[in-house]
Structures are given as C-alpha cells and as structure tokens.
Amino acid sequence: MKTNLSSKIKLEQIPRRYYDPQDEVELTEITQKEKIYTKIFENAAGGSEYLAETIVKYINRSIENKGKCVMALDSAPSLDGTFSELIRLNSQGAVDFSKVTIVSLCEFYPLSPNGPSTLKRLKDLFLDHININPKNILTFDMDVSKENMYASCKDYEKIIEKKGGIDITVCEIGPSGNLAFNGPGSPESKMCRLVLLNDEMRHTIANEYHCEEVPTTGVSLGIANILQSGHVLTMAWGENRAKIVKETVEDAPDSNVPASFLQGHPHAIVVVDLPAAEYLTRISRPWKVTSCEWTDKMIRRAIVWLCNKTGKPILKLTDTDYNAAGLGELLALYGSAYNVNIKIFNDLQHTITGWPGGKPGADDTYRPERALPYPKRVLIFSPHPDDDVISMGGTLKRLVDQGHDVHVAYQTSGNIAVGDEDMLRYLMFINAISSRFGLDSAEYAKVSNEIHDFLNQKKSGDSDIEDIRFLKTKIRQGEAKIACHYVGVKPENIHFLNLPFYETGTIKKGDLTEKDIRVVRDLISMIKPHEIFVAGDLADPHGTHKVCTDAVFAVIDEMKDDEWMKDCKIWMYRGAWAEWEIDHIEMAVPISPEELRFKRNSILKHQSQMENAPFLGNDDRLFWQRAEDRNRATAKLYHDLGLASYEAIEAFVEYHPIRE
C-alpha cells in the first residue's frame, strides 16, 4: 500500500538529477555551493534507511578495527525511523550492539518524574530493543547540584575519553540550527556544560515530547565534543527545516547556526528529504551551478528570482540583467529578454482567475480551470475542522456563490486542539440546559463529576477520557457547521470522516492504514467530484496534514484510470503553515477587501481555536492573522512582478496523478 505519496508535490517540480537519490558518486558540479556532503532523499523514510545502513557500516568497521565502537546519540523524533531500521537490522544479524557503547548527547536538567528525558526516550524507542549491554549506556550524572555541574561534565568527558573517544555522533539539525542542546550563540570551542534552553528549543521539545512543562536548562556535549567524533551524521526532515539546512550547508560558519560548524569536519554527512532541501542552490536555483533543463516552471522560477534580485517587474528586465545574473542561456533560447519576459508575464497572468470552478460560456483556453461541466461537484478535503476556511475560505465562498455543488470533508476530529477550559465552558452550558428543561440531570451529574475528577488529576501528556474526547469533537464539529452555514455550504454536504489514525487521544498520532484510506475512498466514490481540493501544506509540525494528504493521494492513485476521474482536476492549497512559491502557482484567486473580511469572519466561527489554540507552532500569530498576511503577501508578489494589484490572493497548485 502506498502511503507516502505527498512527496510527489515536490517531485513534480524538481528534476531528478538535481537531488540524485540513488547515485553514490558525488555530483561535483551541482553541489559546488555545498560545504558539507549532503544526501537528499525523496522522503524521510528513504533518508532514515540510508542513515541506518551508514551507521551499521561505521559500527562494523570500528569493531573490526578496534574491537569496539562508541556512538553518541540524539533522541529527536526525526531519528525514529532510523531507530526502527537499526532494530530490524540488529534482529537480522547485520549489526551487533554488544560491543557498542552509547553516549547520551544531552539530557534535561533537572529531571522530574513526569518531565521529558532524552535517555528514557532512547530506551523506549531503541536501546531496549537491541542487544546492548546496559553497562555500556553512558549518561550524565543528574544528581549533582548546579554548583558541581562543571566538574561533573569534565568527569563525563574523561569517561568518554577512556572509552576511546566518540567514533560516531548521530543527531538532528534542530529548528534553530542547534546540535543537541547547543543553540544559537554556541561557540565552536564549547565543551560539555550546563546550557540554557531558548524559547524555540523549549517549544519544539514540548511538541516532540508531548509535554506542557519543559525544563529551562539541560546538560549537553558541546560543539567541540561533537567535532572530535570520527564521523558525524545529521539529518533534517520537512519544509520547516529548509531555511536552516541551507544556512548549515551553504552559508559561512556562524555561531548563530551551530550546525554550520560541521563544515570544518572531514567526515560529516547531512541527510535531508526533498522538502528540507528546498532552499539548497541545486534545488532552488540550479542554473547557478549547472546547465538547466529549462522547463516552463524552471524558467518562471528563474525570472521570479531575477525580478526579486533586481527589484524590477518582469517587463522591465533587460538583456543586461539576464547576462549579469548568469541567465544568458535563456536569451540564447528565446532570442531576447523581451521574448522571455512576455512569455513569463503571460504565464503568470493566465494563473489569475475569479472563477475557481471555471467560467461557464467563456473561452477557457488560457484559464486554469475548464468551463464545463457546469455546475461542478466540488469536494474540499480539510485535515482539521478549520483548514478549509483558513487556507481557501475566499475560494470556497466563490465556488458556492458561483453555483457549484460544494462538499466539505473534515478528515479528523481536531479534538486535541480544544483546550480543557473551552470544553468546561460547554459542560457548564449543558448543565444549565439540563436543569432548565428537567432532563436526566442525575446521569449528567455522574458524567460531569467523572470529567472534573479526571481533569483535577490530569498530568502532562495524559490522554483524555472518552467522554472528554467526545465533547471536544462535538465542539469542533459544531464550529465547522456554523462556518459552513456562514459560507453557504448545504448541511447535507458537510462530511465528518474522523479518520482512525488521529483518534489516539494524544498529540502523537497513529500511522495511515487501510481503514483511513477506505473512509476517503468511500466518500470520493460516492461524490465522484469534478474538482478536488486537498491540503498541500506539509509544514504542519504535527504531521496531520501529511497523513491526510497521503490518504487522499492513495485513493486518487487507485482511481486515476476510472473514467470519471479522468475528468477530475485536483488542486492543492496551503495557508495555515506556509504558502506556495509564486513560481509554482497555477491558479491564483483574487480576494477583495470585503471577501477578505468575510474569510476572517469564517475563521472566527471556530471560537475554540482563537486565543487558546494550543498548536500554533513556532508562529505566534493566530490562524486568521497568518491567513490574511500570507494572502496579502501573495497579492503583493504579483503586483511587484508587474501584474494587477489585488487586496489578497489565494493560491493553488495542480496535482497530476502519475499514469503509466
């Protein structure tokens, strides 16, 4: 079963030879900007397998040469796939951990019974499942006082030194370029020490360890300790790491990006998936390092980049601008800057439409969406119960107003995003209703008492009991219904799928299974839409969007050769976490000031997600603020390129099923 199809979003836009996932030969020409050897894989699963195989190779080589191996390990969730693969390889006899010493890279200080622990996570996910001697697991002394921590750290370094030093360090590139707990500002010379965890690191830790209280300090091996390792393997997955990966690999070493100091290590490898590699030169601007395969999208990307570089709109670019930027090859292909400018200007102009479902009776030769059939059956998939209005609220309203039969499918309940206080408010309302109308208050009182008793003893990371999850689900569904009513979606066209992978009661979700895919398949088969809108916003830090997108793509992949599917267009939207780059946009729907206010009001119908929404990520703005800022920014980009000026724009990229 294919469950990782969302990577096709990127694969369609990047020629294979620029990331070369299989060839072991270093591509010197296209990697000339990269100062660390970097391996790019289609997805995190492929990268994790490569990491595990490389770790096994290094371990076996070290044991063969020295009779032992010392490995320093991170516990970040980005290593979970690698841990699983190492466990499998160990069970098959490909690697023997009995002669391996594991060194903790970092640990929280002080440790608390209900707080996070890197060592506990390592044991739960990896160490307890391999044949390692417990005596060969080294960690920091957590019983020492802060006053004695310096001496304790020196003792830890001496223990590692007596073991022969670290042969392999395996750690992720953190969101701020941190290695272990070495955050921005950590000098290259720093050794093992007590460190202060900055706000971004603590926010990430809270999400990754599913806890509300994170210590403000931790103990960590320093950058100097890591650089003394024989080999260093680092990894980063996802769009939200793309900027820091570029700074790590291509920019000058800087203490504000501690991972960039790996440029000075002779045996460091950075392993990333395609989304995390997005800003590397060979991916984002390949014309700067090699001769390009000048597809229409690549030309548009180059011209948009050139406009940003020169500060000029498209139609004012000159031959001199092209030559100075190393884009003379385009002049040779098209004869002049004027010819290229006109082509790209027209391409972008043709993406703009006020008719996202197609304009009946109009010539649709250069329109992104066909005129017929009309009206269309439109199916909008929304991972959470508010992603539809956050990401494409203006377009949703247009589709309804222009007479299409619009269905909205909410793929998950979104119940974990409802705060306990919001839930209690509804509980008190139910209590008042029960008392006023003489309903079965005794049964309600029993349930209410159970809920209050649970909340009084609830600890960080605890799963909600079933009754609480039920209430929180109903809160999200009620808000979604109100928002749909406000937009004009018919009640019978609102679908709550409650995909099983989400219903764990905790932040950590299950894997996509056939049960989830079956639910999506049944809905698509029933509606047989002419247009499908699906989330392409894979920067969601909790991965829900990606799983939901994979579920839809898996079904589309199954049905792609059905006759009705051949007449169905699939559009991907973003908005909650990121926006499509303008060179990728294939449909741009202008939003007027009045429509933007209407969109804001649609989002505000989701009251539980306003001030108290717990999962805003690293962006402190509320979702309606993010949506407006991004929509206005997209409109400004179009204006700066010399196109019409709009208040805001919602953007879409078409997804093409891969047919043999």
Salt bridges, closest charged atoms under 4 A:
GLU24 OE2 - LYS39 NZ 3.61
GLU34 OE2 - ARG282 NE 2.61
ASP80 OD1 - ARG121 NH1 2.90
GLU85 OE2 - ARG88 NH2 2.46
ASP124 OD2 - LYS120 NZ 2.87
GLU157 OE1 - LYS154 NZ 3.45
ASP167 OD1 - LYS66 NZ 2.50
GLU172 OE1 - ARG241 NH1 3.33
GLU239 OE2 - LYS10 NZ 3.73
GLU239 OE2 - ARG574 NH2 2.63
GLU247 OE2 - LYS243 NZ 2.61
ASP251 OD1 - LYS246 NZ 2.83
GLU278 OE1 - LYS10 NZ 3.10
ASP296 OD1 - LYS343 NZ 3.23
ASP321 OD2 - LYS312 NZ 2.77
ASP347 OD2 - LYS343 NZ 3.53
GLU369 OE2 - ARG370 NH1 2.38
ASP386 OD1 - ARG476 NH2 3.45
ASP387 OD2 - HIS384 ND1 2.91
ASP387 OD2 - HIS545 NE2 3.12
ASP401 OD1 - LYS397 NZ 3.33
ASP405 OD2 - HIS407 NE2 3.42
ASP405 OD1 - LYS490 NZ 3.34
ASP420 OD2 - LYS458 NZ 3.21
ASP420 OD1 - LYS472 NZ 2.75
ASP422 OD1 - ARG425 NH1 2.99
ASP464 OD1 - LYS458 NZ 2.73
ASP464 OD2 - LYS472 NZ 2.89
GLU514 OE2 - ARG521 NH2 2.88
ASP550 OD2 - LYS546 NZ 2.96
ASP557 OD2 - LYS2 NZ 3.71
ASP557 OD1 - LYS8 NZ 3.87
ASP557 OD1 - LYS560 NZ 3.19
GLU558 OE1 - ARG521 NE 2.85
ASP561 OD1 - ARG659 NE 3.77
GLU563 OE2 - LYS566 NZ 3.31
ASP567 OD1 - ARG370 NE 3.59
GLU581 OE1 - HIS584 ND1 2.90
ASP583 OD2 - ARG301 NE 3.25
ASP583 OD2 - HIS584 NE2 3.54
GLU594 OE2 - ARG597 NH2 3.92
GLU595 OE2 - ARG398 NE 2.74
ASP619 OD2 - ARG621 NH2 2.64
ASP619 OD2 - ARG626 NE 3.93
ASP619 OD2 - ARG630 NH2 3.78
GLU628 OE2 - ARG600 NE 2.63
GLU628 OE1 - ARG632 NH1 3.34
ASP629 OD2 - ARG621 NH1 2.75
ASP640 OD2 - LYS636 NZ 2.76
ASP640 OD1 - HIS639 ND1 3.58
GLU647 OE2 - ARG632 NE 3.09
GLU650 OE2 - LYS599 NZ 2.71
GLU654 OE1 - LYS569 NZ 4.00
GLU654 OE1 - HIS656 NE2 3.75
